[in-house]
């Protein structure tokens, strides 16, 4: 599933805690804001390969600039689950 968030359409997107998500910026620059339900805990962060063919995500950009962390993330079937929150 995908949706366009823009200054023009004023949409926002709710992403539940621990739910995998990603985004692509389609303009030359963008501001992206997260409103979080808790403090950031790096020990809970996990990545999934953005272009995993098993997920079949149709990204709206041909040659994205991807961080080293995202480029080297494991495929979904090999991804590690985060530790349970206490």
ZATOR-90677 format. One line per 10 residues: number of its first residue (from 1); their letters; for each residue x, y, z of C-alpha. Coordinates in steps of 0.001 Angstrom, whole numbers, always signed. Example, Ala and Ser with C-alpha at 12.3 -4.5 7.8 and 13.67 -1.06 7.14 Angstrom:
<nodes>
1 = as = +12300 -4500 +7800 | +13670 -1060 +7140;
</nodes>
This chain:
<nodes>
1 = xxxxxxxxxx = +0 +0 +0 | +1217 +3467 -724 | -80 +6999 -499 | +1165 +10425 -1461 | +1651 +12919 +1374 | +2095 +16489 +210 | +1757 +20104 +1203 | -1092 +20342 -1271 | -3230 +17417 -52 | -2467 +17937 +3695;
11 = xxxxxxxxxx = -2652 +14171 +4356 | -972 +12478 +7314 | -348 +8792 +7896 | -646 +6824 +11144 | +1931 +4042 +11494 | +1414 +1807 +14551 | +4380 +1118 +16867 | +6702 -1641 +15580 | +5092 -1524 +12101 | +7567 -1573 +9198;
21 = xxxxxxxxxx = +7392 +1468 +6969 | +9403 +3376 +4417 | +9086 +6428 +2238 | +10461 +7979 -936 | +10806 +11720 -1476 | +9522 +12614 -4941 | +10655 +16254 -4948 | +14060 +17909 -4800 | +13568 +18572 -1069 | +11077 +17699 +1658;
31 = xxxxxxxxxx = +10390 +18046 +5362 | +9335 +14812 +7046 | +8100 +14804 +10627 | +7451 +11846 +12929 | +5145 +12085 +15921 | +6108 +9158 +18124 | +4314 +7265 +20874 | +7509 +6864 +22939 | +11138 +7909 +23136 | +13517 +6589 +20454;
41 = xxxxxxxxxx = +15256 +3382 +21555 | +17948 +2379 +19027 | +18017 -1166 +20469 | +14464 -1614 +19122 | +15233 -389 +15602 | +15207 -2974 +12805 | +15528 -2665 +9034 | +14132 -4601 +6104 | +15650 -4380 +2624 | +13728 -1687 +784;
51 = xxxxxxxxxx = +13733 -3552 -2533 | +13059 -7101 -1270 | +11428 -8857 -4252 | +9316 -11021 -1910 | +7567 -7872 -641 | +6836 -6585 -4157 | +6811 -2900 -3215 | +6345 -712 -6287 | +8433 +2332 -5406 | +7531 +5483 -7380;
61 = xxxxxxxxxx = +11182 +6311 -8137 | +13648 +4549 -10441 | +17099 +5298 -8995 | +16700 +6171 -5310 | +19462 +7439 -3060 | +19446 +4896 -231 | +21371 +5030 +3046 | +24083 +2422 +3641 | +21987 +1044 +6509 | +18948 +550 +4251;
71 = xxxxxxxxxx = +21004 -756 +1327 | +22542 -3438 +3570 | +19384 -4335 +5509 | +18369 -8001 +5550 | +15556 -9320 +3411 | +12223 -9719 +5205 | +12594 -13496 +5668 | +15943 -12959 +7433 | +14994 -9875 +9453 | +15379 -9936 +13203;
81 = xxxxxx = +12344 -9145 +15343 | +12780 -6393 +17920 | +12976 -7397 +21582 | +9670 -7214 +23456 | +8900 -3859 +25020 | +8564 -3878 +28775;
</nodes>
